[in-house]
Amino acid sequence: MTDMTSLSRHAFMTEPLALTIQRKLPGPIERIWDYVTDSDLRRQWLASGTMPSQPGGTFELVWRNDELSADSAGRPEGFPEEQRMQSEMIAFEAPHRVVFSWPPSGEVSIELQAVGKDVLLTLTHRRISDRRNMVMVGAGWHAHLDILEVKAAGKNPAAFWPAWLRLREEYEAIVPA
């Protein structure tokens, strides 16, 4: 059995230019799988977009971070209200693992493991281009997964942008130069 009492809240480096972050979420695993793969549920914590269930299928992720909570304050200057990204499905193994491309050369893997009544979510983002983007990506995944954790518990999350700005400063100190 996996010990989930000592999970770090922050992402950690698992290989050069790769970050892994974990969260303990209330199960069952099928419900969390839906939060990861269903566009309407995923848009509540990350981005919308219909994911294909076959490797090689393409899809678009659409972020609207201002809409992730009732409080939309604090979007930093230079960040658009909406961001879009074209991705390709690499692996889709319901309800345990999804892997998709993160252009230009990155890859995101989300793995789910049932642990009693809970689910261990492990997200790994590989081939991040440089340290600056590792800081941004680390803070982003951390903030988005915090929202997923709150939503999965049936609660209302705090505003995304103030959390992301605070986390960006934390990741500046965590990610090696």
Secondary structure in CASP SS format (residue, H / E / C, confidence):
PFRMAT SS
TARGET T0000
AUTHOR 0000-0000-0000
METHOD secondary structure of the structure
MODEL  1
M C 1.00
T C 1.00
D C 1.00
M C 1.00
T C 1.00
S C 1.00
L C 1.00
S C 1.00
R C 1.00
H C 1.00
A C 1.00
F E 1.00
M E 1.00
T E 1.00
E E 1.00
P C 1.00
L C 1.00
A E 1.00
L E 1.00
T E 1.00
I E 1.00
Q E 1.00
R E 1.00
K E 1.00
L E 1.00
P E 1.00
G C 1.00
P C 1.00
I H 1.00
E H 1.00
R H 1.00
I H 1.00
W H 1.00
D H 1.00
Y H 1.00
V H 1.00
T H 1.00
D C 1.00
S H 1.00
D H 1.00
L H 1.00
R H 1.00
R C 1.00
Q C 1.00
W C 1.00
L C 1.00
A C 1.00
S E 1.00
G C 1.00
T C 1.00
M C 1.00
P C 1.00
S C 1.00
Q C 1.00
P C 1.00
G C 1.00
G C 1.00
T E 1.00
F E 1.00
E E 1.00
L E 1.00
V E 1.00
W E 1.00
R C 1.00
N H 1.00
D H 1.00
E H 1.00
L C 1.00
S C 1.00
A C 1.00
D C 1.00
S C 1.00
A C 1.00
G C 1.00
R C 1.00
P C 1.00
E C 1.00
G C 1.00
F C 1.00
P C 1.00
E C 1.00
E C 1.00
Q E 1.00
R E 1.00
M E 1.00
Q E 1.00
S E 1.00
E E 1.00
M E 1.00
I E 1.00
A E 1.00
F E 1.00
E E 1.00
A C 1.00
P C 1.00
H C 1.00
R E 1.00
V E 1.00
V E 1.00
F E 1.00
S E 1.00
W E 1.00
P C 1.00
P C 1.00
S C 1.00
G E 1.00
E E 1.00
V E 1.00
S E 1.00
I E 1.00
E E 1.00
L E 1.00
Q E 1.00
A E 1.00
V E 1.00
G C 1.00
K C 1.00
D E 1.00
V E 1.00
L E 1.00
L E 1.00
T E 1.00
L E 1.00
T E 1.00
H E 1.00
R E 1.00
R C 1.00
I C 1.00
S C 1.00
D C 1.00
R H 1.00
R H 1.00
N H 1.00
M H 1.00
V H 1.00
M H 1.00
V H 1.00
G H 1.00
A H 1.00
G H 1.00
W H 1.00
H H 1.00
A H 1.00
H H 1.00
L H 1.00
D H 1.00
I H 1.00
L H 1.00
E H 1.00
V H 1.00
K H 1.00
A H 1.00
A C 1.00
G C 1.00
K C 1.00
N C 1.00
P C 1.00
A C 1.00
A C 1.00
F H 1.00
W H 1.00
P H 1.00
A H 1.00
W H 1.00
L H 1.00
R H 1.00
L H 1.00
R H 1.00
E H 1.00
E H 1.00
Y H 1.00
E H 1.00
A H 1.00
I H 1.00
V C 1.00
P C 1.00
A C 1.00
END
